[in-house]
Amino acid sequence: MQLRRLVATALLLIVSGGCGSGASDTAPGPPSVAGAWEGETASGQTITWTLQQNGTQITGTGTFGDSGATYALRGGVSYDSLNVRLVGAPGDSGTDSVYYNGRFNYELYAGLAVIGTITAPPGALNGPLTLFQTTPP
C-alpha cells in the first residue's frame, strides 16, 4: 500500500513538473511601433511622429501643430507602454523636460493606438494625447 502511494506521488510530481514552464510563462515582447503616428492635443494641435525601433529602444522625430516645430524623440517601449522624451519640443528647457507616457489600447481592431499624457513645464504642452499609428512598417 505504501509502495503504491510512493509510486503515485512520484508520477504526480513527474507529470506536474512539466506544467507551468515554457514559452507561455514569458511576457510578450513589445509591439512594433516603427512608422508614422498622429494625434491631437486637447487644444486641437496636431502632433505627428515618425518612430524607429530597435528592440525596446525608440528614436525618431516629431512635428507640433501648425507651427511645424520639429523635435527629437527618444525613449522605450514595452508590451503595454510607450515612454518618450520630446527633446526640443515647445516648452522643453533643454533638460528633456517634456515627455509622453502612454499605454497601448489593444481593444482596437483597426490598428495600434496609445492613450497617454504629455507632461511639461507649466505653460507648455500638457495634457492628454491619444496617438494612432497611421503607417506601420
SVG drawing of the C-alpha trace seen along z (x, -y; Angstrom):
<svg xmlns="http://www.w3.org/2000/svg" viewBox="-12 -79 31 81">
<polyline fill="none" stroke="black" stroke-width="0.4" points="0.0,0.0 2.8,-2.4 4.6,-1.5 1.5,-2.4 1.3,-5.8 5.0,-6.4 4.7,-5.5 1.6,-7.6 3.2,-10.6 6.4,-10.2 4.3,-10.0 2.3,-13.1 5.5,-15.0 6.9,-14.0 3.8,-14.9 3.2,-18.2 6.9,-19.1 6.4,-19.9 3.4,-22.2 3.9,-25.9 7.2,-26.0 8.0,-27.1 7.3,-30.0 3.8,-30.6 5.3,-31.9 7.2,-34.6 5.8,-38.1 5.1,-39.1 7.5,-41.4 6.8,-45.0 4.6,-45.7 6.2,-47.1 5.9,-50.9 8.1,-51.9 6.3,-54.1 4.2,-57.2 1.9,-58.3 -0.6,-61.1 -2.6,-62.6 -4.4,-65.7 -3.7,-67.7 -6.6,-68.9 -6.0,-72.4 -6.6,-70.9 -3.0,-71.0 -1.9,-68.0 1.2,-66.1 2.9,-63.8 5.7,-61.4 8.0,-59.2 9.4,-56.4 12.3,-53.9 12.6,-50.9 15.5,-48.7 14.1,-46.2 12.7,-48.2 14.5,-51.4 12.7,-54.2 14.1,-57.1 12.5,-59.4 11.3,-62.9 8.1,-64.8 6.3,-67.8 4.0,-70.0 0.9,-71.7 0.6,-74.4 3.9,-75.9 5.7,-72.9 8.2,-73.0 10.3,-69.8 11.9,-67.9 13.7,-64.6 12.1,-61.6 13.8,-59.0 12.6,-56.5 11.4,-53.0 8.5,-50.6 7.3,-47.5 4.3,-45.2 1.9,-47.7 3.5,-51.1 5.3,-53.8 7.5,-56.3 9.1,-59.0 11.1,-62.2 10.3,-65.1 13.7,-66.7 13.4,-70.3 9.6,-70.3 7.8,-73.5 8.4,-74.1 11.5,-71.9 14.1,-73.7 17.0,-71.7 16.8,-69.2 14.4,-66.7 11.5,-68.3 8.8,-67.3 7.8,-63.7 4.9,-61.4 3.8,-58.3 1.1,-56.1 -0.5,-52.7 -1.4,-50.7 -5.1,-50.1 -5.3,-46.5 -9.1,-46.6 -8.9,-48.3 -9.2,-46.0 -8.2,-48.5 -4.7,-49.4 -2.5,-50.3 -3.3,-53.2 -1.6,-54.7 -3.5,-56.6 -1.4,-58.8 -0.3,-62.2 2.2,-64.8 3.9,-66.3 5.9,-69.5 6.7,-72.7 3.7,-75.0 2.5,-76.9 3.9,-74.3 2.5,-71.2 0.5,-69.4 -2.5,-67.1 -4.0,-64.0 -2.8,-62.7 -4.0,-59.7 -1.8,-58.6 -2.8,-56.4 -0.3,-54.5 -1.0,-55.7 1.6,-53.8 3.1,-50.7 6.3,-49.3"/>
</svg>
